[in-house]
Amino acid sequence: MLLLGAALLVCVVEGAAFWYADVYNVNPAWVFFGLNSAAMIPLFVRNFRGQLKRPSFLAFLAGWAIVHGLLVLALMLWVPLLYWIPILVLELFAGYIAARFLFGAVASDRI
């Protein structure tokens, strides 16, 4: 039931976002960019809970979310679907490695 509720919530939020963009003549690519960037927030909160009080780390995470959103837009425009998963895995791995080397942040092993 929780999975069904979560799926319905995602459909409503994304549908409302695209409807809002249509009403106010916003390019749907910006909505998709925003939704992909915002989708990274739960991942950050879960994996880097101990580092979230550091302003420099928050700036890093914001930059990482922007890069992720732009990468997904670029993948949609120019890269065949077959290559999306390996590229996204490499991007997430590079972000984790950068967080480790720049801030000493280790992703928690809690799920």
Secondary structure in CASP SS format (residue, H / E / C, confidence):
PFRMAT SS
TARGET T0000
AUTHOR 0000-0000-0000
METHOD secondary structure of the structure
MODEL  1
M C 1.00
L H 1.00
L H 1.00
L H 1.00
G H 1.00
A H 1.00
A H 1.00
L H 1.00
L H 1.00
V H 1.00
C H 1.00
V H 1.00
V H 1.00
E H 1.00
G H 1.00
A H 1.00
A H 1.00
F H 1.00
W H 1.00
Y H 1.00
A H 1.00
D H 1.00
V H 1.00
Y C 1.00
N C 1.00
V C 1.00
N C 1.00
P H 1.00
A H 1.00
W H 1.00
V H 1.00
F H 1.00
F H 1.00
G H 1.00
L H 1.00
N H 1.00
S H 1.00
A H 1.00
A C 1.00
M H 1.00
I H 1.00
P H 1.00
L H 1.00
F H 1.00
V H 1.00
R H 1.00
N H 1.00
F C 1.00
R H 1.00
G H 1.00
Q H 1.00
L C 1.00
K C 1.00
R C 1.00
P H 1.00
S H 1.00
F H 1.00
L H 1.00
A H 1.00
F H 1.00
L H 1.00
A H 1.00
G H 1.00
W H 1.00
A H 1.00
I H 1.00
V H 1.00
H H 1.00
G H 1.00
L H 1.00
L H 1.00
V H 1.00
L H 1.00
A H 1.00
L H 1.00
M H 1.00
L H 1.00
W H 1.00
V C 1.00
P C 1.00
L H 1.00
L H 1.00
Y H 1.00
W H 1.00
I H 1.00
P H 1.00
I H 1.00
L H 1.00
V H 1.00
L H 1.00
E H 1.00
L H 1.00
F H 1.00
A H 1.00
G H 1.00
Y H 1.00
I H 1.00
A H 1.00
A H 1.00
R H 1.00
F H 1.00
L H 1.00
F H 1.00
G C 1.00
A C 1.00
V C 1.00
A C 1.00
S C 1.00
D C 1.00
R C 1.00
I C 1.00
END
